């Protein structure tokens, strides 16, 4: 598993011109440049330094195809993280985010990828069926607890 924390090692660069007189030209040029960048990846090895999110975005992700976890700098602010908060509070906030993303490696989609990021059925049938049954029961139990608290 690789971790992308804060910001990328190498920044994306685009060669399109910004036109302050035509407000629609810039987003169209940006979409075209990103589309061209994505198409250029076809047939090439996976770039492990490529980020799915921009550094200022308040989000995080787990990519099962690359066994990669991304935490952009944008999420490193309250309520998830603060330089004024205690270490346990920050570990709790970011621990929740990281833990949530890591569970995607074992959910109904992430569990379909092996340790190298290949889309293969690597589970033994009985283990996969048992895991799905346990996961389903876990959700049912949680919903029942929530409903019982509302009564």
N, C-alpha and C positions, 0 to 999 in steps of 0.2 A: 504494500500500500504506500502510495506517495501522498504527501500533504502539501497543499498550496495555501500558505497563510499570508495574509496582508495584501501583497501585490505581486505581479509576475516578475520573473527574472529579466525577461525581455518584453518591452512594450510593443504593442501592435502599432504599426505605422500605416498611414493611408496617404496616397498621392493625389487625392482629389482636392480641388480648390474650393475654398469657402466663398460664397457669394452673399455678402450682407444685404444686397439690394433685392435678392429673390429668396424669400424665406423658405420656399418649397424646394429649391435646388439642392440645398445642403443635405436634408434627410434622404432625398432620392439618390444623390451621389454616395452617401454613406452606405445605404442598403446595397447599391450596386458594387461598391468596393468590398463589402463584407461577403457578398455572394461570390464574387471572384476569388476572394481569399479562401472561402470554404471549398470551392471547386478545385482549387490548386492543390488541395490536400489529397485528392483521389489518387490512389496508386502509390502513395508515399508512406513511409513508416509513421506511426503515430508520434506526434510532437508532444512529449510528456510535459513540456513547459507551457502549452497552450491552455488558457483559462476559458471556462464557460461563462464566467461573469466578469464584469468590470470591477476594478478595485473599490470604487465608492459604493457599490450596491450593498444594500442591507439584506443579505441572504447568505446561504451556504449551499453546498451540493455534494453529492456522492456520485461518481461516474463508474458504474460497474465494468464498463468496457476497458477502462484504463486503470481500474483499481486505484482511483484517485479521489481525494477528499479536498474540497476547496472552501476556504473561509476568507472571503475578501475583507479588507480593512473596514469597509462600511458597516459591518455588523459589530465591530469592536467599539461600541458605544452603548450608553444606557438604552434599554434595561439589561442588556446582555453583558456589558463590560464597562467599567469606569475606573479611572486612575484613583478616584476618591473612595471607591468601595474597598472593603476588606478582601483579602485573598480568598477566603471561603465563599463570599458572595460572588466574586468574579468566576471562580471555578464552578460554582453552581450554575450561573448563567450561561457560560460558554460550554460547560459540561453537558448541559441540556441540549444545546445546539449540535455539538459534536456527536453526542450519543444518538440524537435523532437521525442525523445523516448516516451514521454507521449502521443503523438498523436497516437502511435501504439496501445494504449488501445482502440481507437475508430475507427481505420481503418477497412478495409474489413475483416481482420483476428481477431484483438483484440476485436471488437464489438461482436464477437460470444461467448465471455466468460462473465460470470456474475461477481459480486463483490467478489466472493469467489474463482474465477479461474475455475469454472466448465463450460464445453463446453455445453451450453444450449441456446436455442433461447428465450431470455428474452425480446426482443423488441416486441412491438405491430407492426403488419404488416404495418400499414400506416406510423408509425414513421420510421421504417427501410427503406421502399420504399422512403420516403421523404428525409431521410438522404443520401441514395445512389444517388438520383437524384441531390441533392444539391452538394454532393462531386464531382460527374461527371461534373456538370456545372462549378464548381470552377476550375477544371483542364482545361476544355475547355476555359474558360475566361482567365486563366493564359497563356495558349499557344497562344491565339490570341493577348494578350498584347505583348508577346515576339516577335511574328512574325511582329507585326506592328512597333516595335522599330527597327527591322533589315532592314526595307524598306527605 
